[in-house]
Amino acid sequence: MTQTARRPISLTGIKPTGIPHLGNYVGAIRPAIALVDQYDAYYFIADYHALTTVRDPDLMDEYTRSVAATWLACGLDPERAVFYRQSDIPETFELAWVFSCMTAKGMMNRAHAYKAAVDRNRETGERDLDAGISMGLFNYPVLMAADIVVMEADVVPVGRDQIQHVEYARDIAERFNQAYGARHALTVPRHVVDESADAHTMPGLDGRKMSKSYDNTIPLFAPAPELKKLLKKLTTDSTPLEAPKDPETSSLYAMYCQFATEAQCADLRARMLAGGIGWGHIKDELFQVLDAHLAGPRQRYADLMADRDGLDAILAAGAERARARAREVLGNVRGAIGIEM
Ligand code: TRP
């Protein structure tokens, strides 16, 4: 396929495994939306990847809609980015089979997520080390390779935990190209990890990184009174009101600076160092900047969630655009392997 005259494609998948929280926003949603200026962005809801863990159909539906509505509410423009649901692209699943025929099982045995599941079985004394491990979990990286390659993605912005998966996608695409590349070479992707990813870490209610698995999250679109209440729960030390406070070790301060302007952030810093400002007061200020930032998106989110057909139509339009590309890539793959459409 011709590589000239096209902007580089950036692609990423978002697994719908919960209602988005502030940590998702700061760590993934906001940086990915910022990339839409530089790339042809393909962003999708990885619902079939979520099926490895989400087994309740109502939750699958709710999380999928909630994640889609969140990205749109936060400013992802579906005219500029191609925004779709993985399950709307049947070509992905066909390519996943082709890829599984070119993937060494030994390589899959070494995948982090699978190995971690085996290790957990070993630690708990399971006799069958594969107990409770589905083929979906095992094949997860192959499906992810198909997601990426079917859209000819050049770069895949991911968190560090996903680097190995993108390397597998590279490896699989290269193997395909070695076998068939003379006729039809696939685009080989590479990962990009946001260098300032650590600066995009949002502390949770207990001061550790905000994460669903720590149960310390603040829902991104909690109504204002609930948001205020949750912020009150943030852990602080017992430094008295008059005493100076160290911004560097304060998760309240870190959170504040994710949403405040640089000037506001510098101002709070100076007041903390001077002393005379209490944690309760800082929490009030944090609530003010958060609420100012989130009030608009919160309302847009509510509107999108209330309009089922409207949200479906946006995702269907995205799928249409994504499939046009996927069809072409799959047509080439079928041609290459000798199974013409
Ligand atoms: N595995 C990714 C995660 O858990 C989600 C994902 C699925 C993805 N397909 C992808 C990410 C393709 C990037 C590219 O976060």
Boltz pocket constraint, residues with backbone or C-beta under 6 A from the ligand:
constraints:
  - pocket:
      binder: B
      contacts: [[A, 11], [A, 12], [A, 13], [A, 14], [A, 15], [A, 46], [A, 49], [A, 143], [A, 144], [A, 147], [A, 148], [A, 156], [A, 157], [A, 158], [A, 162], [A, 165]]
      max_distance: 6.0
